[in-house]
Amino acid sequence: MNKDKKFVITINRELGSGGRTVGRILAEKLGVPFYDKALIRALEAKYQLTTEEIERLKSRERSWWADFKRVLTVGEEAANSTAYYTGADADLLTTDALYKAEKEILLGIAEEESCVIAGRSAFFILSGHPNRLSVLIQAPIEYRVERIMKKQNLSWKEAMKTINKVDKMREEYVKNYANTSRYDTRNYDLVINMAGKTEEQVADLILSFID
């Protein structure tokens, strides 16, 4: 990846690994925007986006992405809420229409600017980007459980249940839409284990890899 040209870094991560925080820190260090599922879903929900609506926005003479940029902050509350970390959406069905809208938004983001995107679909939706770095962030189960326990004030058993539920949901999603496994390391340029590392250290490790 050449950071002197328009680029996209996709971060796929296990729940409780700290991967979202790594992505945010990395984006800050690179001076580019950071996007995640909460922001994308907030846009979809607030504006009832469909592929048809996105195409209509794209057909305008003015920049459709400039309009999106003005409302991206609607997702900040969602990203910082407890619900974001509970995996509450594990019970929600992802329709084909929702996936297609999400795909169009991600493609639009990557086309318009350099950025870091954390989320379950970016690593395969943007696999054809000419200047992309794909990262998978994992962590030992003990690390993940303790992190979820702390964030959500859950018992060990409850945290394990949440992790197992979200892991299953995310794996089924990727298999359904990408026909691969999110754990297949061939999908990534870099795989990092968080054990013994801080989020800041991992962000610096990714920067070193790029350089």
ABEGO torsion letter per residue (X at the ends): XBAABBBBBBBBBBBGAGAAAAAAAAAAAAGBBBBBAAAAAAAAAAAGBBAAAAAAAAABABBAAAAAAAAAAAAAAAAABAAAAAGAAAABBBBAAAAAAAAAAAAAAAAABBBBBBEAAAAAAAAABABBBBBBBBBBAAAAAAAAAAAAGBBAAAAAAAAAAAAAAAAAAAAAAAGBBAABAAABABBBBABGBBAAAAAAAAAAAAX
